[in-house]
Amino acid sequence: MALRTLLVALLVGAAGASPGTAAAPASGPLRVLASNPRYFADAAGRPVYLTGSHVWWNLVGAKTWKVDCRRGAVRRFSYDAYLRRLRALNHNFFRLWTSQQPAFVECGRLVRVGPLPWLRSGPGRAADRRPKFDLRRLDPAYFRRLRARVAAAQRRGIYVSVMLFEGWGLQNAGAWRWRGDPFNPRNNVNGIDGDLDGDGTGTELQTLASPAVLRIQDAYVRKVVDTVNRFDNVLYEVANESGVYSTAWQYRVIRLVKRYEAGRKRHPVGMTFQHAGGSNANLFRSPADWVSPESDTYLTDPPVATGRKVVIADSDHICGLCADPAFPWKAFLRGDNVLFMDEFLSAPEHRGVRTALGQTRRYARRMDLRTARPLPSLCSTRYCLATPGRAYLAYQPGSGAFSVDLRAARGDLAVEWLNPVSGRTTPGGTVDGGAVRTLTPPFGGAAVVYLRTLRP
C-alpha cells in the first residue's frame, strides 16, 4: 500500500510542474513522426505537439495597432515581449505573418506596414507616395528581420511557421489592398501587372497565369529558404487563405520548397484553408506535410485526425476571431495540433483559450505521443486520447460524471483531475482497470482526467 501511494504521488505530482523558465532551443528540423503521423518529431525522434497563438502583425506590422476596434484600444507591439508571453503561457508555436500590401485599413484608419520583400528603390512614386518597388530586387531589410525573428524564437524553444504569401487580402480589395500592391503596375518599375483580368484584386498572382510573376515569386521563395534554412524551428506555410483558384499554384510552391531544400535541412511545408471556395480535400491531396482545414465542426466536434497529414487546427480558419476555451481540448483529444488567432484581448474567454493551449501541451508531454491515439469510443463524452492499457486523457466539456473504458488496463491506475478553468490539479486516488468505469469530477463544470497505470 505504501508503494502504491508513493507511485500515485509521483505520477500526479508531475502535473503541477512548471514548464520552466529556462528555454531550451527548439530541436529539429521537424519531421513527421513515423509511429504516429498526427505529430512531428524533433531531431532526437521525440514527439512534438505544436500549439500556440498568433497575430497578423508579428513580422511586418506597424509599431502600434488597434486591437479592439469597438473600444479604440491601441497597444504597442514588442516582438520580444510577444515571445516572453508565449513562453509564459507554455506555447511553443506560432505563424509568422507576411503581407503583400504596404498599407490597408484597420479599425477605420490607414495602417502602413513594412518592410516588404521587394526593394522600394524607385524611380517614381507608388500610390502611397513612397518610392516604387523594383520586383527584381529583394529588400535586405525584410530578410534581416525574418532571420532575426526566427532566431529569437528558436532561442526560446518556439517553432515558427514562416508564411510565404498572404492571400486573403488579394480577394478583399478594400481601398488600399490592390491600390497599394507591389504588383499593381502603378507601383513597380518593372511594368508587371498582376491583375490580368482587370477586376481590381490581383488574384491571378496566385495562379500559374503569368510566367513573369512566377519567376519573381520563385526568386523570393528561394531567398526565404536561404535566409532561414539553417534554423531548426522552421516550418513553411504557402499562403494564408488564398482562394480555390490558387490550388495548382500552391502545389507548385510546395514542390519548389522541397526541391530547393534537397541536400540541405528539410523543413515541413504546410497548406492552409483556401478562402473562399476551397475544400479540405484540396489540402489532404496536396504534397504538403501539414494542413489547417476549415469547418465549424473543428470548433464544436472535431473530426478524428487519421494521420494522413499532420493537422494544425487553427481558429483563424475555423471561426476567425472567436474564442472558445473548449476548442483546444476538443481538438487536442481528437489528434490535432492547435493554434489560436489572438488579438491579445483581455476578455475571459480569450484568456481561457490561451490557458487551455498551455494545459494541453503540458499533458501532451506526459502522454506518450508515439503511441497515443484519439479514441472517442473509450469515453462517454467522446473526447479521449489514449494508449489503451497504459494511459488515458479524457475531457468532460459539460459537467458531472462520465465513463471511461478501461477494459484494456490491468491493475490500478492513478487518477488526476484538472480544472481547466482554475488550472488546479487534484489527485483522485486510484481506479481499477479491467472494466468501464464511471468517474465523477471533484468540482463542477468542465473537467479533464488523466489516468496512468501504476507499475510496481
Secondary structure, DSSP 8 states (H G I E B T S, - for coil): -HHHHHHHHHHHHGGG----SS--------EE-TT-TTSEE-TTS-EE--EEEE-TTTTT--SEEEEETTTTEEEE--HHHHHHHHHHTT--EEEE---S-SEEEETTEEEE----SEEEEEEEE-TTSSEEEEEEEE-HHHHHHHHHHHHHHHHTT-EEEEEEEE-HHHHS--TTTTTT-TTSTTTBSS-----TT-SSS-GGGGSSS-HHHHHHHHHHHHHHHHHHTT-SSEEEEEEES--GGGHHHHHHHHHHHHHHTTTS----EEEE--TTT--HHHHHTSS-SEEE---THHHHS-----SSSEEEEEHHHHTTT---TTHHHHHHTTT-EEEEE------HHHHHHHHHHHHHHHHHHHS-TTT-EE-GGGBTTS-EEEETTTEEEEEESSSS-EEEE-TT--SEEEEEEE-TTT--EEEEEEEE-SSEEEE--SSSSSEEEEEEE---
